[in-house]
Amino acid sequence: MRHFRRWGAVYLLVLLFAGSWVGQFFTQMAQFRSEQSTHGEPFIWADFWPEFFSSTLENWQSEWLQLIFQAILLLGAKHWLFQADAGDQERLERKVDSIQEHLGISPNTSDEPRPEQEQAP
């Protein structure tokens, strides 16, 4: 049970992927049969498979292109929106140091617990 709780999302995505691909297969097969019957030709599997795989790869190509484009845009937006200037960082560090000095805390030992924060054994 622990395995499914940990990997359940992966299994769900694989199931959704397989289901959508099977759905594409049947709808494209129905369309291909309709086109073949319209032209008075019999359904031939050897003619269907190249068309099916071609449309599948076209679909995947557009999806991956869209995903990569969105990732690039999001990374660019992250750097643009959340940019931290080195000067701003130094200014903030000086302010924190002055607050620590005002409170009587040594800036070098700020990571160590203060005596009132230590717990008795």
C-alpha positions in Angstrom: 0.0 0.0 0.0 2.9 2.3 0.8 4.2 1.8 -2.7 0.9 3.0 -4.3 0.7 6.0 -2.0 4.2 7.0 -3.0 3.9 6.2 -6.8 0.1 6.6 -7.2 0.4 9.9 -9.2 2.8 8.3 -11.6 0.4 5.3 -12.2 -2.5 7.7 -12.6 -0.6 9.8 -15.2 0.5 6.6 -17.1 -3.2 5.5 -17.0 -4.4 8.8 -18.3 -1.7 8.8 -21.0 -2.6 5.3 -22.2 -6.3 6.1 -22.1 -5.9 9.2 -24.2 -3.7 7.4 -26.7 -6.2 4.5 -27.0 -8.9 7.1 -27.4 -6.9 8.8 -30.2 -6.4 5.4 -31.8 -10.1 4.6 -32.0 -11.3 8.0 -33.1 -8.6 8.2 -35.8 -9.4 4.7 -36.9 -13.1 5.6 -37.3 -12.1 8.7 -39.3 -9.8 6.7 -41.5 -12.5 4.0 -42.1 -14.9 6.8 -43.0 -12.5 8.3 -45.5 -11.7 4.9 -47.0 -15.4 4.1 -47.4 -16.1 7.5 -48.9 -13.5 6.8 -51.6 -14.8 3.3 -52.1 -11.5 1.7 -50.8 -11.2 -1.1 -48.2 -9.7 -0.5 -44.8 -6.0 -1.6 -44.8 -4.1 -1.7 -41.6 -0.8 -1.0 -43.5 -2.2 2.3 -44.6 -3.6 3.2 -41.2 -0.5 2.7 -39.0 1.7 5.3 -40.7 -1.0 7.9 -40.5 -1.7 7.1 -36.9 1.9 7.3 -35.8 2.4 10.4 -37.9 -0.4 12.2 -36.1 0.8 10.9 -32.7 4.3 12.3 -33.2 2.9 15.6 -34.5 0.8 15.8 -31.4 3.7 15.0 -29.1 6.0 17.4 -30.9 3.5 20.3 -30.4 3.0 19.4 -26.7 6.7 19.2 -25.9 7.4 22.4 -27.8 4.6 24.1 -25.8 6.0 22.7 -22.5 9.5 23.8 -23.2 8.3 27.3 -24.2 6.3 27.6 -21.0 9.2 26.4 -18.9 11.5 29.0 -20.5 9.0 31.8 -20.0 8.4 30.8 -16.4 12.1 30.8 -15.7 12.6 34.1 -17.3 9.6 35.6 -15.4 11.0 34.2 -12.2 14.4 35.8 -12.7 12.7 39.1 -13.8 10.2 39.2 -11.0 12.3 37.9 -8.1 15.6 39.4 -9.0 17.8 40.3 -6.0 20.4 42.9 -6.5 23.8 42.4 -4.8 23.6 46.0 -3.5 20.2 45.3 -2.0 21.5 42.2 -0.3 24.4 44.1 1.2 22.1 46.8 2.4 19.8 44.2 4.1 22.8 42.5 5.7 24.0 45.9 7.2 20.5 46.6 8.6 20.3 43.1 10.2 23.8 43.6 11.6 22.8 47.0 13.1 19.7 45.5 14.6 21.7 42.7 16.1 24.2 45.2 17.6 21.3 47.2 19.0 19.9 44.1 20.7 23.4 43.1 21.9 23.7 40.0 19.8 27.0 39.5 18.1 26.5 39.2 14.3 29.0 36.3 14.1 27.1 34.1 16.6 23.6 34.8 15.4 23.1 31.2 14.5 23.8 30.0 18.0 20.9 29.9 20.5 20.8 32.6 23.1 21.1 31.5 26.7 17.3 32.0 27.3 16.5 29.8 24.3 18.6 26.9 25.6 16.6 24.2 27.3 17.7 22.6 30.6 18.5 18.9 30.4 
